[in-house]
C-alpha cells in the first residue's frame, strides 16, 4: 500500500516536511468540532463562546460542543454563540475533565476535534491556525498557544469580546507584558520548535487548547477517566505511542482567564498526580528514581522463544534481568506448544519436562507469563524486545541496548546473537506510525526511513559470564541450613544477654 496524501512520511518529529496551507491560500475542507469541557464558570464560558462566534474558520465547517460536567446550577448557552453550538450534560457514572472531553468527542461530528477549555478566549484565527496543519496530515497532535492573565469577573461583556476578536484585535484585550507564558514554551524553544525529537516530547500537549483528528483520538483510546489529574499528559503519551507528530502552533494565541489550579497549587498537585501518571507512563522521570517494583505499564515488553530451551537456559536469560537494574519489564516466554501432561515416565525426563520446570520456576513472578504464541505488541509499552531464543544475559544487558537505541534515536535496533538471528528492539511509536502510513506492509523499511535503524553487538553475555541459577548438591544445602541454624542460635543468645 502506498502512502496516503494525508499520511506523508515525517521523520521523527520534524514536521517541517509538511506544507500546510496559509490563511486564504486554500479553501478548508475539514470539519472541526470544538469540544469545551466545563464545570461552573458561566460568565467565563459566555466570553469563550463569544470569541468562538468570531472565528475566521468557515462556520459551516465548525461546530461547538459544550459539555456540562454536572454543574450546579446547570450551565446554559448564551445568545451570543457560534451558529452550530450544542450543550451536552455528562452522565453521572463519572466526572472530571477526561470524562467530559470523551463525552464531547462521542457527540462530535467533525473530522477533527479541538479541545478548548471553558476559560480560554481565542484569537480570531485560533481555530484556523490549528486546522491548517490537519489538512496536511492526519496523525498530528497540534498544540495551540496561550497566555495566562489575571482575571477580574465583569471586566468585559461577551459583546465587547466578540467585537474585539471579530476585528482581529483580541491581542489588545490584555497587556502582553502582564501575562504569563506556560512552562511548555521553554521546551518548545529548547527543541527548536519540537523539531528535535525527545522521547518525552509528548509532555507539552497539555489541556486548554489542542487538536487531533477524531479517528486518531479514538485510535489512541481517548482520555483515561480514572485519572482525575494528569489525564491530558497520559493521553498525550498514548498519542505518541500511536505515532503522533507534535506540532506547536504559535501564529495565533488565546487568553487563559486566570491561573489554573495546577499552577496555583503546583506542589500539592504534583504529589497527587505523579504516582498515577508514573504507573501508566513508563517514560516518566519518577520511574528512574523509584525503588524496583512492578508497574501497571512496563518500560519493555520482552518476548523470548523458549520452544527448544532448557530451564537453565531460560534462567540464564531471565533471572539477571528481573534481579538487576533492568527489572522494569514484562517477559513473555513463548513455548510454541501446550504443556505436556505429566505421568510416571516423564517425572524426571521425557516430553515436556523442561517446559514444566520453566513454568514452575516463574509461576509466582508477576512480571513473567508463559504463552504458546507471541502476543500482539502492546501499544502502551514504549519498547518491545524480541529474542529468537533464550541467550545468557548480564544484569544490565537490556539497559545497554536501550541506551544504544536512544543514542542513535533509532526506531529499530538489531542486536547480534551467537548462532541465532538477531534480537529486535522495536520502538512502539515508530512501528505504530509505520503501520498508520503504509497499512502494515514493509514495516522495517518504513521505520528505517522515518526513524532510523541501527546494529548493536555485545547484547548477549558469554556463557562463562552468565549467572545460571541451579540447585546446589545436597551437602551444600545441609551446610547452608547449618549456618542459618547457628546464626539463629547466636541471635537468641544475644537477645537473652540484653535482658
N, C-alpha and C positions, 0 to 999 in steps of 0.2 A: 504494500500500500504506500503510495507516495504521500508526501507531506501535504496537509490541507493548507489553503491560503491563510486560514485563521490559526494555524499551528506551525508557524515558522520555527526554525531551529535557532534557539537562543543559547549561547554558551554561558554556562553557569548563571550568573545574574546580570550579564552585560546586555541590558535591554536597548543599548544604543543601536543595535542592528535593526530595530523597528523604526518605521517612519509613519507615525500617527498623523492623521490629518489635522491641520491647524484650523482655527476658527474661520468659518466661511470658505474653507478650501474644498469641502465636500459635504453634500447633504447627509446627515446622520441617518442610519438605518436601524440601529439597535434600540429597542425599548428598554427603559430603565424603571425599576421600582425602588423608590427611596423609602427605606424602612426606618421609622422613627420610634424606637422603644421609649416609653415614657412612664414615669410614676410620679404623679403630682406635677407641680410646676406649670399650671395652666397659663400663667402670664408669660413665661419664657416660651412655651410651646406656641403661643399666638404670634410671637415675634419670629420664631423659626419658620412657621408656615407662611408668614407674610414675605419673608425673604425667598422662600421656595416658589412663591407665586410670581416672583420677578426673575426667574431663571431664564437664561438665554437658550437653553436646550428646548427643542420643539415641544410644545405642550401635548401634542398628540402622541408623543413617544415617551412621556413621563407620567407616572402615577406616584402618589404618596400613600403609604400605608402606615397610619399612626396606630401603635399598639399600646393600649392602656393596660398596664400591669396591675389591674385591680386597684386603681387609685380611689381614695376616699376624700372628698367627693369625686365621683367619676369625671373623667375628662370629657370635653366636648370639642367639636370642630367649630372654629370661628368662621365668620362670613368671609373674611379675607384669607383665602387659601388657594392652592393650585386647583385647576379645573377638575382634575381627576384625583380626588382625595377620599380615602376611606378610613373609618375608625373601627378597629378590631379590639375586643376585650379578651385578655388571656383567660384560659380555663383555670380552675382552682387547684389542679393537681401539682402545680409547681409555681415558682415565682423567680424573679430576678431578670437581669438584662439578657442572659443567654436564652432563657425560655421565651422572653418577649421577642428577641430577634428571630429565633426559629419560627415562632408563630407568624411573624410578619412575612418571612420568606415563604412559608406554606400558603399564604394568601396572595403572594405576589404573582403578577402575570408577566412582568418584564423579563427580558433575556439576561439582563444584568441587575444585580442587587447592590444598591449603595446604602450602607448603614450611615445614618446621621443621628447623633444624639439630640435629645429634646432641649438642649441648651446651646445649640450651635447655629449662629446666624451666618448663613453662607453668602459669599460674594455672588454677583450676578452670573459669572461663568463657572462657578464651582462644580456644578454637575457636568457641564460640557467639558471642562478641563480633564476630568477623570474619564469621561466616556470616550474621548478621542483615542485613548490607549486601548480600550476594549474592542475598538474597530480594527486594531492591528493584530491582536492575538487573543485567544480565548482562555489562556491559562495564566493571566496576570492577576496579581493582588495589588491594587493601586491604593496608595496612602494619600489622603488629602491633607492639605496644610491647614494649620490653625494657630491662633494666638490666644492666650488666656488674659482676660481682663477682669478687673474688679467690677462687680455688677450692683447697681442700685435699682431696685424694683421701681417701675414707673418712670424711668429716665426717658424712655421712648415709647411711643404708641406704635401699634402694628402699622398704621398708615404712614408714619414717619419712616419706619424701617423699609417698608415697601418702596416708598418714593426714592430713598437713597440708593437702594440696591438696583432698582429699575434704571436709574440714571447712571449706573456704573460707579457710584460713589460710596460703596459700602466701606471702603477703607477709611473714610472720614467719620464714621460713626464713633470711633475711639482713637485715642492718640497712640500710635505705634510705640513711641518711647515709653509709655506707661504700661504696655502689655508685656507678658512674659512668654518666652518661647518654651517649647516642650523639649524634654531631655533627648528625644529621638533625633533632634536636629544635629546634635553632636555626632551621633552615629552616622547619620547621612553625610555629614561633612567629612568625617574620618575615612569613609569608604568611597569617596568621590561620587557621591550620589547613589550609594548602594551598588555601584558597578563592580567594585572589588568584593568578591564573594567571601563570605564567612559563614560557617555552619549555623551561627546564632543570629543571622541577619533577620530572621522572622520576627524577632522581638520588637521591631519597630512598628508592626501592624497592630497597634492598639485600637481601642474603640474610638468613638467620637466621629470619625469620618474615614471610610474606606469602602472599596467596591471590588466585587468579583463577579464573574459570570455565574448565573444561578445554577447551571448544571455543575460547574466546578465546586460551588459551595456545597452541593449535595454529595458530590464525589468525595469530598473531604469529610463528610459526615455531619456538618452543621456544628453548632456550639454545644459543649457539654453542659447540660442543665444541672448536673450535680455540683458544678463549681459556681459558688456564689461570688467569688472573687477570682480574677485571673483567667476567666473563660476566654477572653479575647486573645491572650498570649498562647494558651493551649491550642486554640483553634488555628492561630497563625502557624504554630508548629506543624499541625496536621496538613495545612495548606502547603507548607514547604515540603513535607514528606510526599505529597501528591505531585510534586514537581513544579510548584508555582514559581513565577518570577515576580519579585517585589519591586514596584516602581513608585518612587516618591513624586507626586505631582505638586510642584511648587509655583506654577504660573498663576494660580488662584489661591484664595485663602478663605478662612471663616473666623468668626469671633466666638470664642468659648466664653459664655456668660458665667463668670465666677470661677473659683478654683475648685477642682474636683476633690472629693473626699480622699482619694488615694494620694493626692499631693498634700492636703492639709494634715492628714494623719499617716504620713509615709511609713514611719517605723512600725506603728501598730498594724497597718495594712499589710506590710511586708511579712511580719510574723504570722499573720493569719492566712496568707495565700501561698507562701513559698512551699510548705510541705505538700499541699495539694498539687501544685504545678510540678514539683520535683518528682512526684510519683508517676506523672504522665508524660513528662518531657525529659528524656534521658540526657539531653544536651544542656540542661540547667546547671549552673555553676555549683549548686549545693551538692550535686552527685559526686563531684570531685573531692569534696572535703568531708562528706558524711562517712561514718563507720560502715564497713561492709555489711550489706544486707540484700535481701531480695526486694525488687521493686515491681510495681504494677506493670510498667513498660520497661523492659531491659534495654541496655545500650546495644547489645549484639545478639542476634539470633545465630546460633552456631549449629549447623546441620552436618552430622557425621554419618557416613555409610559404614555400618558395622556388620554387614552381612557375613563377611569372612573373618571377623576379628575374634580374638580370644578375650576373655575377661581382663587379662593382664594388659593386652594391647589398649583396650578401652580406658583402663585406669591410667596408663601412662599418658594418654591424650587428655582425659577429662579432669583427673584429680588435681594436677598442677594449676589448671585454670580456675577451678572452683575455690581452691585454698589460697590463691595468690591475689595480687592486686587487680587482676582482670576478671574478678568474680561477678561483675555486673552483666551477666549473660543468661540466656535461656538456651539450653542444649537439647537438641533432638537427636536421639540415636535411631537411625533408620535401619531396620533389620531386614526388610525385604521378604519377611516370612512371618507367619503366625507362630507363637510359641509351641514347641513340640510337647506333647503330653509326657509326663514323667512316669516311668514304670520301673520295675525291679532291675531290668537290664541296663537302664540308662541313668542310674543314680550317680555313678562316678564318671561315666563317659557316654558316648553314643550321641545320637541325633538330638540337637537342642540343648546339650549340656552347657555349653559356653553361653548361649543366649540366656538360659535361666540364671546363670551366675551374674551376667550383666544386669538383668532386670532386678535381681535381689540386691545387688550392690548399691543401686541408686533408687530403690523403691521409696525411701523416705526423703529423698533430696528433691525439694520443690523446684529447683532450677533445672532438673533433668527429666525428660519424658522419653518414652520409647514408643515409636510408631513403626508400622510396617512399611509406610510410604512417606516420602518427604512432604511436609506440609507446604501449602502455598505461602509465599512471602507475606509477612505481617506488615501492612502499610504504616503502622505506628512505630516500628522499630527502625532506627536510623541506619543500622548496618546489618548485613547478612553475610555470614562466613560459611562457605560450603566446602567440606573436606570429602574427597572421594574415598578415603579410608582413614582409619584411626592411626595417627602417627604420634610418636612421643613429642611432647611439648615442654617448654620451660614455663615457669610461673608468669613470665611477662611476655610470652610469645604473641598473644593476641594484642596487647597494648602496643608492642613494637610495630606490628602490622598496621594497626590503626594510625599510628604516628606517621608511618610511611605514606599512607593514603592522604593524610592531611598535608604533609609536606608537598606532595605533588598536586594536591587539590583535585584528586582523580575521582572518577565515578566507579572505576573498576580496577582492582589490583589482583594480578595473578601471582601466587606465591609458589615457587618451585618446591616439589616434594620428591623424596627418593623413590624411584621405581613406581611412580604413580602420576596421573595427570595433575596439573597444578591445583592448589586450593584457590577458591574465588572469594574475594572480599568485595561485596557489592554495596554501593551507596544507594539506599532505597529511593531517595529523591531523584537521583539521576535515572534510575531504571523506570520509575513512575513517569517521569517526563518523556522518556523514550517511548514508552508504551502509548502515552497520550498522543504523541506526534505521529507515530508510524502505525498504530493499531496493533503492535505486538510483533512485527517482523524485524529481523536484523537488529536485535536489541544491543548486542555487544558493539557492533559497528556504530550505531547511533550514539550510544553512551560515550564511546571513544571520541566522537566528533563534537558532542555538546558539553562533555565534562572531562574527557581525557581518561586514558588508561595507563597503567604502569606495571612494571615487573618488580618482584621482590624475592631476594634469596635469603636463606637463613631462618626461615619461619620454623621449620621442624628442628627439634633437638637431635643430636646424635644419640644412638641407642645407649651409649655409655653415660650420657648426661641425664637421661630420663629417670624420673623417680617412679618406680614401679611399686605399687602397694600390694604386697603379698603377705599371707600369714607366715609367721616365723615357725621354726621347728618346735616340738613340744617342750624340749629342755629350755629354750629361750622363754617360752611362755611361763614356765614354772619359775625361772629366775626373776622375771618381771613381777609376777604375783608375790614372790617372797619379798622383793624390795618394797612393794606397796604395803604389805603387811607390816614390815619393820618400820616403815615411815609412820603408819597409824599408831603403832605401839609407842614410838617416841613422842608423838604429838599428845597422846593421852598422859604420858608421864610428865611432860612439861606443864600440862593443864593442872595435874594434881599438885605439882610443886608450887604453882602460883596461888593456890587457895590459901 
